[in-house]
Amino acid sequence: MVQCQSGEAAAVSAAAGEETEVPPRQEDGAGTGQPCLCPAAGMEAAGAEERRVCGCCSGLPWPLCCKAPGTKKKASCPGLGLFYTVLSAFLFSVASLFLKKIEDVHSVEVSAFRCIFQMAFSLPGLIYYKTGFLGPKGKRMFLFFRGLLGSTAMVLLYYAFQVMPLADATVITFSSPVFTSLLAWIFLKEKYSAWDFLFTLFAIAGVVLIARPPFLFGSDVTGLEGSYTDHVKGTIAAVASAVSGAATLVIIRKVGKSVHYFLSIWYYAVIGLFGCVIALFVMNEWSLPSCGRDRVLLILIGLLGLGGQIFLTKALQIEKAGPVAIMKTMDVVFAFILQILFLNHLPTWWTVGGALCVVASSSGTAIRKWWQTSKKSQQNEI
């Protein structure tokens, strides 16, 4: 009997610390464009006629199975998953631009509004799939830390966007895949090779070029939006956001498919909302925007962030994680374009150099993981 292989649950980090997991294939429906690779799980006899049943298609008879010989499948549009990835990157980048345009609204309050939209999105899914609101008993602690770290990454990222150039913050948070490999090696005992170490050094070099500490670059630092103190605070927040996002992906990988996608998003939104509300009252920063434009921008940030997450999820459902991760570099491209066009702030050559280092590091990590996964799949098929 051949062992059934299901599609890998992938997650990719975007600007704003948003991470997206892929739901199990059985819930994706037959139209996702990813046929199950499982052969017939059993045989059934109905009178004199023998009928095979596929275990990966919820017991559907073989003629209706996704892997039935001679069955015509709908031809998926080539490149559709990559198009969804680019669209997701664009929506996330526009949401970040709107965040830069908001005045007198703290990043924690923006995060609270974002969590409200996340709750509104995940609640119907929890009811439809009857997953409950707490999850399996053995997974609740993982879900709690997933929500805590994910929401922390979002708050830190929004703060970084507010106090430093848009392109700088986007580039730094794009180093999250490198930290994911490092944390997976520490906590999940996954292999960490010399290549991974090299990619980590590239990411660190990119962050240093963007931060430009005075002891390396001197006291005359140009190309900043505000003071150098705010720039350092934003850099620290962006790096912490990347690490928190990486830790979230490690937890998701640890939990696997035993927890539904909507339940993971639910914990992310609920814990994030409670944490943001408590922080706002402690800091005495809670206040509705006095300007009608800021209120509209808050709603648009929530809608665009939600749309970006949905398109990224769809991209991972119909395309392999490797190409999606590489195409996610469009986050950085859009950040540079929007910063130049709408914020009238030209990136420095230091930022460009840092971006090249971080993008090369993240892309190298994604390509290597993709190659390893493909190689392992081919070995299992043999």
Backbone hydrogen bonds, N-H to C=O, Kabsch-Sander energy under -0.5 kcal/mol:
donor,donor_aa,acceptor,acceptor_aa,energy
6,S,4,C,-0.5
10,A,8,E,-0.8
12,V,20,T,-0.5
14,A,18,E,-1.7
17,G,14,A,-1.1
18,E,15,A,-0.7
20,T,12,V,-0.6
22,V,10,A,-0.6
27,E,24,P,-1.4
28,D,24,P,-0.5
28,D,25,R,-1.2
29,G,25,R,-0.8
32,T,29,G,-0.9
33,G,30,A,-0.6
37,L,5,Q,-0.8
41,A,53,V,-1.3
42,G,53,V,-1.5
44,E,51,R,-3.0
46,A,44,E,-0.5
46,A,49,E,-3.0
47,G,45,A,-0.6
49,E,46,A,-1.8
50,E,48,A,-0.5
51,R,44,E,-4.1
53,V,42,G,-1.6
54,C,60,L,-1.7
55,G,53,V,-0.6
57,C,54,C,-1.0
58,S,55,G,-0.6
59,G,54,C,-1.2
60,L,57,C,-1.2
62,W,52,R,-2.9
64,L,61,P,-1.9
65,C,61,P,-0.5
65,C,62,W,-1.6
68,A,65,C,-1.2
71,T,68,A,-1.9
73,K,71,T,-0.5
76,S,74,K,-0.5
80,L,77,C,-1.9
83,F,79,G,-2.1
84,Y,80,L,-2.4
85,T,81,G,-1.8
86,V,82,L,-2.3
87,L,83,F,-2.6
88,S,84,Y,-2.6
89,A,85,T,-2.5
90,F,86,V,-2.2
91,L,87,L,-2.4
92,F,88,S,-2.5
93,S,89,A,-2.2
94,V,90,F,-2.5
95,A,91,L,-2.3
96,S,92,F,-1.9
97,L,93,S,-2.1
98,F,94,V,-2.5
99,L,95,A,-1.7
100,K,96,S,-1.6
101,K,97,L,-1.2
102,I,98,F,-0.9
102,I,99,L,-0.6
110,V,106,H,-1.9
111,S,107,S,-2.1
112,A,108,V,-1.8
113,F,109,E,-1.9
114,R,110,V,-2.0
115,C,111,S,-2.2
116,I,112,A,-1.7
117,F,113,F,-1.6
118,Q,114,R,-1.9
119,M,115,C,-2.4
120,A,116,I,-2.2
121,F,117,F,-1.7
122,S,118,Q,-2.3
123,L,119,M,-2.4
125,G,121,F,-0.6
126,L,122,S,-2.2
127,I,123,L,-2.0
128,Y,124,P,-2.5
129,Y,125,G,-2.5
130,K,126,L,-0.8
131,T,126,L,-1.4
132,G,126,L,-0.5
139,K,136,P,-1.5
140,R,136,P,-0.7
140,R,137,K,-0.8
143,L,139,K,-2.4
144,F,140,R,-2.4
145,F,141,M,-2.0
146,R,142,F,-2.2
147,G,143,L,-2.5
148,L,144,F,-2.6
149,L,145,F,-2.7
150,G,146,R,-2.2
151,S,147,G,-2.3
152,T,148,L,-1.9
153,A,149,L,-2.4
154,M,150,G,-1.7
155,V,151,S,-2.4
156,L,152,T,-2.6
157,L,153,A,-2.1
158,Y,154,M,-2.5
159,Y,155,V,-2.1
160,A,156,L,-2.2
161,F,157,L,-2.4
162,Q,158,Y,-1.5
163,V,159,Y,-1.4
164,M,160,A,-1.4
169,A,165,P,-2.2
170,T,166,L,-2.2
171,V,167,A,-2.4
172,I,168,D,-2.1
173,T,169,A,-2.1
174,F,170,T,-1.1
175,S,172,I,-1.7
176,S,173,T,-1.4
178,V,175,S,-1.0
179,F,175,S,-1.2
180,T,176,S,-2.1
181,S,177,P,-1.9
182,L,178,V,-1.6
183,L,179,F,-2.7
184,A,180,T,-2.5
185,W,181,S,-1.6
186,I,182,L,-1.6
187,F,183,L,-3.0
188,L,183,L,-0.5
188,L,184,A,-1.4
190,E,184,A,-1.8
193,S,191,K,-0.5
197,F,193,S,-1.8
198,L,194,A,-2.2
199,F,195,W,-2.6
200,T,196,D,-2.1
201,L,197,F,-2.0
202,F,198,L,-2.0
203,A,199,F,-2.2
204,I,200,T,-2.4
205,A,201,L,-2.4
206,G,202,F,-2.2
207,V,203,A,-2.2
208,V,204,I,-2.3
209,L,205,A,-2.2
210,I,206,G,-1.6
211,A,207,V,-2.9
212,R,208,V,-3.0
216,L,213,P,-1.8
217,F,213,P,-2.4
218,G,214,P,-2.4
221,V,219,S,-1.3
222,T,220,D,-0.6
231,H,227,S,-1.8
232,V,228,Y,-2.4
233,K,229,T,-2.4
234,G,230,D,-2.8
235,T,231,H,-2.2
236,I,232,V,-2.7
237,A,233,K,-2.5
238,A,234,G,-2.6
239,V,235,T,-2.6
240,A,236,I,-2.6
241,S,237,A,-2.2
242,A,238,A,-2.2
243,V,239,V,-2.3
244,S,240,A,-2.6
245,G,241,S,-2.6
246,A,242,A,-2.1
247,A,243,V,-2.5
248,T,244,S,-2.0
249,L,245,G,-1.8
250,V,246,A,-1.9
251,I,247,A,-2.0
252,I,248,T,-2.4
253,R,249,L,-2.4
254,K,250,V,-2.0
255,V,251,I,-2.6
256,G,252,I,-2.5
258,S,255,V,-1.0
259,V,256,G,-0.6
264,S,260,H,-1.8
265,I,261,Y,-2.0
266,W,262,F,-2.1
267,Y,263,L,-2.1
268,Y,264,S,-1.8
269,A,265,I,-2.3
270,V,266,W,-2.9
271,I,267,Y,-2.2
272,G,268,Y,-1.3
273,L,269,A,-2.5
274,F,270,V,-2.5
275,G,271,I,-2.5
276,C,272,G,-2.5
277,V,273,L,-2.6
278,I,274,F,-2.4
279,A,275,G,-2.4
280,L,276,C,-2.5
281,F,277,V,-2.0
282,V,278,I,-2.2
283,M,279,A,-2.5
284,N,280,L,-0.9
285,E,280,L,-2.4
286,W,280,L,-0.7
287,S,285,E,-0.5
295,R,291,C,-1.4
296,V,292,G,-1.9
297,L,293,R,-2.3
298,L,294,D,-2.2
299,I,295,R,-1.9
300,L,296,V,-2.5
301,I,297,L,-2.5
302,G,298,L,-1.9
303,L,299,I,-2.4
304,L,300,L,-3.1
305,G,301,I,-2.4
306,L,302,G,-2.0
307,G,303,L,-2.7
308,G,304,L,-2.7
309,Q,305,G,-1.9
310,I,306,L,-2.2
311,F,307,G,-2.4
312,L,308,G,-1.9
313,T,309,Q,-2.2
314,K,310,I,-2.4
315,A,311,F,-2.2
316,L,312,L,-2.0
317,Q,313,T,-1.2
318,I,314,K,-1.3
319,E,315,A,-1.2
324,V,320,K,-1.5
325,A,321,A,-2.7
326,I,322,G,-2.1
327,M,323,P,-2.6
328,K,324,V,-1.4
329,T,326,I,-1.8
330,M,327,M,-2.0
331,D,328,K,-2.3
332,V,329,T,-0.9
333,V,329,T,-1.4
334,F,330,M,-2.9
335,A,331,D,-2.0
336,F,332,V,-2.1
337,I,333,V,-2.3
338,L,334,F,-2.9
339,Q,335,A,-2.0
340,I,336,F,-1.9
341,L,337,I,-2.6
342,F,338,L,-2.5
343,L,338,L,-0.8
343,L,339,Q,-0.9
345,H,339,Q,-1.6
352,V,348,T,-2.0
353,G,349,W,-2.6
354,G,350,W,-2.6
355,A,351,T,-2.7
356,L,352,V,-2.3
357,C,353,G,-2.0
358,V,354,G,-2.5
359,V,355,A,-2.9
360,A,356,L,-2.3
361,S,357,C,-2.1
362,S,358,V,-2.9
363,S,359,V,-2.8
364,G,360,A,-2.3
365,T,361,S,-2.2
366,A,362,S,-2.4
367,I,363,S,-2.9
368,R,364,G,-2.2
369,K,365,T,-2.3
370,W,366,A,-2.5
371,W,367,I,-2.5
372,Q,368,R,-2.4
373,T,369,K,-2.5
374,S,370,W,-2.4
375,K,371,W,-2.4
376,K,372,Q,-2.3
377,S,373,T,-2.3
378,Q,374,S,-2.2
379,Q,375,K,-1.9
380,N,376,K,-2.1
381,E,377,S,-2.1
382,I,378,Q,-1.7
